[in-house]
């Protein structure tokens, strides 16, 4: 595969919120609201893209500690199952085209997220050929997992990786490592991720994955090579 980009070599694309529609923000909001708690900016910042054990503990603490972290996780996933029964998990508009565009630009591609591989197989398995081995990386044990994706799975330097994610915590890690980053924050009306990404210094926020075009990819490629993809 020839390289259309001079510096970037890998596109790492998050599964829930980028490849698939966001079915986590509404359920977290519902979980808290039904127990008399508001999902504040600081609470959302602390919970999103954490290992499941940590997220469970934080959820339990946020509702007064009446349940354990494991119980909070169990209750959360029960509520999510009911939610997705009425709000189908689906491939995000433009997601498949985005990955194809990354590949045409010469990048290897991989999908990642906090759920086990069977989640990927269920909803994206028929499109697995769009991703390079291992295809999908579960990052739950190492969240956000960007270091591991770049160095352990693909043997790349941080600045050779482009990350597309919907969570500001991942953006903060990309900034710390010097990785190129495109933010695709949730459209959920109560989400704080767009605000948090702006605070993190994300330069490239997109509402539609169709807007991640060849021009933007070349801009990011030049910025990461020059060390200007993040302010300061």
N, C-alpha and C positions, 0 to 999 in steps of 0.2 A: 504494500500500500504506500503510495507516495504521500509526502507531507505537504499539504496546502498551507500550513502554518509553520512559521520559522522556529518557534520555541515550544509551544504546548504539544503534549504527546498523549494526554489522557483526558477524557471527559467522564467525570464521576457524577451520576445523576441519582438524586434521592428518589425513593419509590413513593411514599405516601406524602402527597402534597405537590409533587412534581409529575412523576409518571402516572400516578393515580390521584383521584380527587381527595381532598382533605376530609377525612372522616374522624379525625382525632380532636381538632379544636372544638367542634360543636358538642362532642360528648364530654370533654373535660368541663366545658362551661355548664352543661346540663348537670353533670355530677356534682359540681360545687353549688350551683343555684338551688338544686333540689334539697340540699342540706343547709341552706341558709347562708352560704358564703358567696361573695362576689369573686369572680376571676379577675384580679387586679393585674396591672402590668408586671409588678414584681413577682407575683405568684406565677404568672405565665412564664416569665423569664426563668424562674427557678425550676419549673417542671419539664418544659419542652426539651426533647432530645437528650434526656437523661437515661441511664440504664434503668431497666424496668424496676429493679429492686429499689433504686433511689427514688424514682418517680412514685412508686407505691408508698414509700415512707413519707414523702412530701405531701401526697394527697391525703394520707391519714392524718398528718399533723394539721393540714389546712382545714379539716373539718372537726377539729377538736380532740383528736387522738382517741376517739371512742372505738376505733378499729385498728388492727395491726396493718403494716404495710402490705402484707400478703392479702389480707381481707379487702383492703382498699383496691388493690389490683384486680382481685377476683370480681368485686362489685363493678369496677370500671369496665372490664371486658364484657361482663354480662350486659351492661347498659349499651356498650358499643355494638354488641350482637343485635340487640333490639333496634338500635338506630339504623344499622346497615340493612336490616330486614325491610325498612321502609325507604331507605336512601341508598341505592345500589352503589357499590364500589365500581368505578369505571375508569377506563384509561382517559386521562386528561386530553382535551382537544389540543392537538399540536405536539403531543409528547413523542409519538413515534416519528413524526417528521423531524423533530429536534434531534433525536438520536441519529437518524439517517444523515442529517446535515453535519453533525459532528464527525461522523465516519467519512463523509465525502471530503471533509477538510483534512483528513489524514489522521484523525485521532482514534486511538483505541477507546472503547467505551465500557463502562461497568455500572451496574445499578447497586444501590446499597440502602440499608434501612435497619430499623431496630427490631423488626419481627423476623421470625424464622424463615428459612428458604421456601417452605411450602406456600407462604403468602405470595412470593414472587411467582412460583410455579402456577399457582391457581389463577392469577390475574394477568401475568405477562409471559407465561410459559410458551404460548404460541408465537411470541415475538422474540424468543430467546436468541435467535440468530443475529439480532441487532447488537448483542453484547459479547465482549471478549471474555474468555475464561478468566475467572470462575463464573462469570455472568452476573451473579448476585452475591453480595457480601453482607452477612448479618453483623452489624456493628454493636449489638446490645452490650457485649462485654467490654467494649473499648470506646464507647461513645465519647465524642462524635466520630472517632475512627479515621479521621483524614490522614493522620500520620501513618497508620497501618495500611490504608489503601495505597498510598503513594509508595511507601518504602518496602513493605513486606510482601504485598501482592504484585506490584508492578516494577519495583526496583527503580523508581524515578525520584528525582529531586522534587521538593515541594512546588517550586515555581514552574514545573512542567505539567501541573494538574489544574484543570478547570473544574470547579465544583458548581453544581446547580442544586439549590436547596431552598426550602420554604421557611427555615427556622434561623433566627438571629444568632442563637448559640453556636450554630455551625459556621455562620459568617464570622463570628468573633474568633473562632479557631482558625479559619482560613486566613484571616488577617494576621494572626499571631505567627502563622507558618509562612506567610507570603504567597499564598495560593490565589490564583484568579478565581473570582466568585461572581455568580449571577444569582440574584435573589428573586424568588417567585413566591412572595408572601400570600397567605391565605386570603380569599375573598370573604371569609366569614366575618359578619358585621361586628362581632365583639373581639376580633383578633387584634393583638398589639404587635404582631410580628413586623409589619411594615414600619411602624415607628421605631421599634427596636433595631431593625436593620439600618435605618437612617442614622440612628445614634451610633451604631457600630462602624459607620463610614462606608457602607456599601454604595458604590458608584453606579452600579448597573442593576436596577430594579425593573422587572417586567411583569405586566399584568397578563400577557399572553405569550405562550411559548413560541408562537409564530414570529414574534419580534426578535428572537435570537437568530439573526440572519448572518450571512457571510461577513457583512461589514462589521457587525458587533464582534464576531469571533476574531477578525483581524485586529480590531481595536484592542481587545483584551490580550491578544498574543503580543502586540507591541508594548502594551502597558506593563505586562508581567516581565517582559524581557528588560524593560527600562527601570523596573522597580517602582512604577507609579500607579499600580492597580489599586493601591490603598493610599488615602491621604496621609501626608506627613512622612 
